[in-house]
Amino acid sequence: MKKFVLYILFALGTVTFWSCDLLEPVNDNHSTIDRLYQDPGYAEGVLMGAYTKIPTNNLSFNDVATDDAVSNDKLNNYLRMATGQWSAMYNPVDQWANCISGIQITNQFITLIDTVNWKGSVPELNWLYTQRFKGEAYALRALLQYHLLVAVAGPGPGGQMLGIPVIDRFLDANANFNIPRATFAESVDRIYADINESLKYLTMNDYLNVSSAAQLPPGYEKVSTSNYNIVFGAELNQRISGRILRALRAKVALLAASPAFNTDPTKWELAANHAGSVLKDIGGLTGLDPEGNKFYLKTLVDKLNVSAASPIEQKEILWRRSVVTTNTREAANYPPSLFGKGNVNPTQNLVDAFPAANGYPIDRPESKYDRTKPYDSRDPRLRQYIAYNGNTISGKTILTGVGGGIDAKDSLETSTRTGYYLKKLLVEEVNMNPVSTTTQKHYEVHMRYTELFLLYAEAANEAWGPTGSGTWGYSAREVISAIRSRAGIPKADPYLMSVSTKEDMRQLIRNERRLELCFEGFRFWDLRRWKADLTETAKGVNINRGTYTVVDVEPRVYKNNFMHYGPVPQTEIVKYQALQQNQGW
């Protein structure tokens, strides 16, 4: 017994002696904050995290929450929102968590830039990296603040137009997150300030290789061209750049000038001038890409080669993501006869917005619109963007009327609810047949020049009227003429020439924006910044033996008295006393 007790005491002593080491956690190879300062690649990964937060990284198809489209997926979040479920607790267009997370990432990265040894062995390279990273960080912060402002700007309880909480420093776990929203004007100024700060570093328009010192941009005249090309060269061409920032500034100015946020007509001129400045770099109206409304087609996407000695890019594209090979969009939106789910169904409302082939709206007698042949002699964009009864996708004729099989309206869960299928943005060379499925090249667009031209037209008309041109040499009417002519409407365009008032031109510009940018995520927020009617019922068409009957498909259950402005998440309002909710929510 005595020996047993001694043995136990010895064992306990041994355990006690080794316990410190036993309880120490083994190095599990997880990275810590210290690695950010030691590993430049890992530190740059923080910045790349901010890029992943850009809302336009993927198409939202929130068009199905507007009068332009519906979804045949009864569980679609936008469908639920549009039919009465939108609230501060249920908000499919919410950007609060995403954008504030991205802003926090940029703020953290800004604190690292001057501390990390990016290329210490070559001081000039190290300096160039710090310059570019500062430019990118401030640019991304401005971009994310803009998207957040679009989503939450609105009148607070006292009626003052509120914007976003200004978070201009990194907030750690011990920081005070109870930050009030700045006013709308202060928020706009904050975004402009970040754009201006970024432009101190991103002084070039684009990321391009230079071959001589004469090509070096302002602020970089004394660096070697080889080092400049390493840090600012063509291989960075999908990072945010000076040109993109200037386009963003025009978008911010357009938002600030819009009726939902503004009563000062002079703000339109600022928006027109910012857009005009960007468009000047491509030659103004002469820079409009003749194939810009077909940017997604295989023949155009396949030509892209950013690695070539002289990079091949589409003239239409201002900023895009990388090309990927996929068939996801076609799987979601092809008609069922092509083995797709037919998710996005354009409405009769949108179809009726396309003018006749001669440019007249179809409700005008000059259009010669024939209700028994509604798709004949129409704007060519209708055939290009929407699969209607008798149109084709991937070489197959789509029949949506009675007797049309599985593609007919309401035939299957995957059939159209409106009588129309999406055609725009689909690469028709994709084959979804399970026996021989194929993929094709696609890319997502952040900004394209057609948007900038339409932005200029909208702002120029409000600032100077249909024929005024400011200092840029072309008017709103000339922009709309060029866009309609590109679409296939005769250049004479008697209807456009008959539009003489600012009010009538405003409606035409808004309609052209609706057509050119359909299904790209603009309509939802355009209707709101214009303070337009949000409650127009989404309509479709029943086709039976040559008879076309327009029918109601889905209501739009919005409140025009407050739903032009999105809500702040109610969870944030509950957590933070300083935050104020927008009126009505």
Buried (B, 14 or more C-beta within 10 A) or exposed (E): EEEEEEEEEEEEEEEEEEEEEEEEEEEEEEEEEEEBEEBBEEBBEBBEBBBEBBBBEEBBBBBBBBBBBBBBBEEBBBBBBBBEBBEBEBBBBBBBEBBBBBBBBBBBBBEBBEEBEBBEEBEBBBBBBBBBBBBBBBBBBBBBBBBBBBBBBBBBEEEEBBBBBBBEEBBEEEEEBEBBBBBBBEBBBBBBBBBEBBBEBBBBBBBBBBEEEEEBBEEBEEBBBEBBBBBBBBBBBBBBBBBBBBBBBBBBBBBBBBEBBBEEEEBBBBBBBBBBBBBEEBEBBEBBBEEBBBBBBBEBBEEBEBEEEEBEBBBBBBBBBEBEEBBEBBBBBBBBBBBBBBBBBBBBBBBBBBBBBBBBBBEBEEBEBEEEEBBEBBBEBBBBBBBBBBBEBBEBEBBBBEEBBEBBBBBBEBBBBBBBBBBBBBBBBBBBEEEEEEBBBBBBBBBBBBBBBBBBBBBBBBBBBBEBBBEBEBBBBBBBBBBBBBBBBEEEBEBBEEBEEBEEBBEBBBBBBBBBBBBBBBBBBBBBBBBBEBEBBBBBBBBEEEEBEBEEBBEBBBEEEBBBBBBBBBEBBEEBEEBBBBBBB
